[in-house]
């Protein structure tokens, strides 16, 4: 009988940046968001899992950690 291993940990995103963000779109042009946070994942599959589970955990990027504790 084959066994399958299930990963029950939620995907971990990394907080890359916080602050003002400009988003460019073909339909709407550039939209600026004064308060924004960018969370990245290692793979598209990790992102998909986080969205499907309606949860994600993140860890601060090195730059964010240094800014907070600077």
Secondary structure, DSSP 4 states (H G I P E B T S, - for coil): --------SPPEEEEEEEEEEEEEETTTEEEEEEEEEEEE-SSHHHHHHHHHHT--EEEE-HHHHHHHH-
